[in-house]
Amino acid sequence: MEYSGPPDAAKEPGPPADVVPGTAALGASCRATRAELLGCTLGRRTLTAMKRTSFARWPCSIARTMDLLGDWWTPLVLRDAFYGVRRFDEFQQALGIARNTLADRLRRLVDEGLLEKRAYQAEPVRYDYVLTEKGRDFWGVLAAMTAWGDRWLSTDDGPPITLHHEACGHDTRATVVCAHCGEPLDAGDTRMRRGPGFPERLSRRPEVEERFARQES
């Protein structure tokens, strides 16, 4: 069900009262409590507002992906889509997300081509939200996140969810392997290099050269 939300629509929970969103990166030189924000300066400029930076045009697929995801709700919406959730009210009930927030996240995923709207009712019109090929391809990202979380964030009881590979009949976990040799990819023996899509105008800048030179040291 499409929903834009009345003026008094429920808002998603915010950060603790003494923390200002987006200011964590300022570090110890600028503790981001509301009281201290009044006198907080960054360089010679007074910090008056924090504006979300767009990474959509950055020459980095990680940055571009994070720009699409935007926040913690978007991957959770996609996760539930893989559980078979399709309808607005089902997403809202499963996640406990504010309806106006959910409407925004679903709209973004449709605009970006990860979900497709399919009408299942005409009067009034209501939609299923169905994973596209682009959306289904996000499964590997969720599986890799699950593997990391299972290793580092599980309790003593073990992982909360297990993945079962129906093709071989075993419970499993995701591993990232080389597409050529099949060996696991590890940061210790993998290097990041400029690809064909890296902007030529940036390629020879000294700081860019230094960034990639570190990979060879």
C-alpha positions in Angstrom: 0.0 0.0 0.0 1.4 3.3 -1.0 1.6 5.7 2.0 2.9 9.2 2.3 1.9 9.6 5.9 -0.2 12.2 7.7 1.4 15.3 9.3 1.5 13.5 12.6 2.8 10.2 11.2 5.0 8.3 13.6 8.7 9.0 13.4 11.5 6.5 13.6 13.4 6.5 16.9 16.2 9.0 16.9 19.6 8.9 18.6 20.0 9.5 22.3 19.1 12.9 23.5 22.7 14.0 24.1 24.1 12.9 20.7 23.8 14.9 17.5 23.5 12.7 14.4 26.5 12.7 12.0 29.0 14.2 14.4 30.9 11.1 15.5 33.7 11.6 13.0 34.7 14.9 14.6 36.5 13.0 17.3 37.7 14.1 20.7 38.3 17.7 19.6 34.6 18.2 19.3 32.4 16.1 21.6 29.0 16.1 19.9 26.6 16.7 22.8 23.8 19.2 22.3 25.2 21.5 24.9 28.7 21.5 23.5 27.5 21.8 19.9 26.6 25.5 20.5 30.3 26.3 20.9 31.8 23.6 18.6 33.9 24.7 15.7 35.5 22.8 12.9 38.6 24.7 11.7 37.4 28.3 11.6 33.8 27.6 10.7 31.1 27.1 13.3 29.3 23.8 12.9 25.7 24.8 12.4 24.2 21.8 10.6 25.2 18.4 9.4 24.2 17.6 5.8 24.3 14.1 4.3 27.1 13.7 1.8 26.2 12.0 -1.5 28.7 9.2 -2.5 26.8 8.4 -5.8 29.6 9.8 -8.0 32.6 8.7 -6.0 35.0 6.5 -7.9 34.4 3.6 -5.5 31.8 0.9 -5.6 31.7 0.6 -1.8 30.9 4.3 -1.5 28.3 4.1 -4.2 26.6 1.1 -2.6 26.5 2.8 0.8 25.0 5.9 -0.9 22.2 3.6 -2.2 21.7 1.9 1.2 21.7 5.2 3.1 21.0 3.7 6.5 20.3 0.5 8.4 16.7 0.2 7.3 17.4 -0.4 3.6 19.4 -3.6 3.9 16.8 -4.9 6.4 14.0 -4.2 3.9 16.0 -6.2 1.4 16.6 -9.0 3.9 12.9 -9.3 4.5 12.3 -9.3 0.8 14.5 -12.5 0.6 12.2 -13.9 3.4 9.4 -13.6 0.9 7.8 -10.4 2.3 6.2 -8.4 -0.5 3.5 -6.1 0.8 3.8 -2.7 2.6 2.0 -3.7 5.7 4.0 -7.0 6.0 7.3 -5.0 5.8 6.0 -2.6 8.4 4.8 -5.3 10.8 8.0 -7.4 10.4 10.4 -4.5 11.0 8.4 -2.2 13.3 9.5 0.7 11.1 7.6 4.0 10.8 5.3 4.0 7.8 6.6 7.2 6.3 10.2 5.9 6.6 9.3 2.6 5.0 7.5 4.3 2.1 10.7 6.3 1.5 12.9 3.3 1.6 10.7 1.2 -0.7 10.4 4.2 -3.2 14.2 4.4 -3.3 14.7 0.7 -3.9 12.1 0.8 -6.7 13.8 3.9 -8.2 17.2 2.2 -8.1 15.8 -0.9 -9.7 16.3 -3.4 -6.8 12.5 -3.8 -6.3 9.7 -3.8 -8.8 6.1 -2.8 -8.0 3.4 -5.2 -9.1 -0.3 -4.3 -8.6 -2.2 -7.0 -6.8 -5.4 -4.9 -6.2 -7.1 -2.3 -8.3 -9.6 -0.6 -6.0 -7.7 1.0 -4.3 -4.5 0.2 -6.1 -2.0 -1.7 -3.9 1.3 -3.2 -4.8 3.6 -6.1 -4.1 7.3 -5.2 -3.9 9.2 -7.9 -5.7 13.0 -8.4 -6.0 14.4 -7.7 -9.5 17.6 -9.3 -10.9 19.6 -6.4 -9.5 17.9 -6.9 -6.1 18.5 -10.7 -6.1 22.1 -10.0 -6.8 22.3 -8.3 -3.4 22.0 -11.7 -1.7 25.7 -12.2 -1.7 26.2 -9.0 0.2 23.7 -10.0 2.9 25.3 -13.5 3.1 28.8 -12.0 3.5 27.4 -9.7 6.2 25.8 -12.7 7.9 29.1 -14.6 7.9 30.9 -11.7 9.5 28.2 -11.1 12.1 28.1 -14.8 13.0 31.8 -14.8 13.6 32.2 -11.6 15.6 28.8 -10.7 17.0 27.1 -14.0 18.0 26.5 -14.9 21.6 27.8 -18.1 23.3 24.6 -19.8 22.0 25.8 -19.4 18.4 24.5 -17.7 15.3 20.8 -16.7 15.5 20.2 -17.7 11.8 21.8 -20.4 9.7 22.0 -20.6 6.0 21.1 -24.0 4.4 22.3 -24.7 0.9 19.6 -26.8 -0.7 21.8 -27.8 -3.6 24.1 -29.9 -1.4 21.9 -30.3 1.7 24.3 -28.7 4.2 24.2 -25.8 6.5 26.8 -23.3 5.3 28.2 -19.8 5.5 29.3 -17.4 2.7 33.0 -17.1 1.8 34.5 -14.6 -0.7 36.6 -16.4 -3.3 38.6 -15.4 -6.3 36.5 -15.6 -9.5 39.5 -17.1 -11.4 41.3 -19.6 -9.1 38.5 -20.2 -6.5 40.9 -19.4 -3.5 39.5 -17.3 -0.6 40.2 -13.6 -1.0 42.1 -12.2 2.0 43.2 -8.6 2.6 46.7 -9.8 3.0 47.1 -11.1 -0.5 44.6 -8.8 -2.4 45.4 -5.4 -3.9 43.1 -2.6 -4.9 44.0 -1.0 -8.2 42.4 1.6 -10.5 39.9 0.1 -12.8 38.7 1.1 -16.2 35.9 3.3 -14.6 38.3 5.3 -12.5 38.2 9.0 -13.7 41.2 9.9 -15.7 41.2 13.4 -14.3 41.7 12.0 -10.8 44.1 9.2 -11.7 47.4 11.2 -11.7 46.7 13.4 -8.7 49.5 13.0 -6.1 47.2 11.9 -3.3 45.6 9.3 -5.5 49.0 8.0 -6.6 50.0 7.8 -3.0 46.8 6.0 -2.0 47.3 3.2 -4.5 51.1 3.1 -3.9 50.4 2.0 -0.3 48.9 -1.2 -1.7 52.3 -2.2 -3.1 54.4 -1.5 0.0 
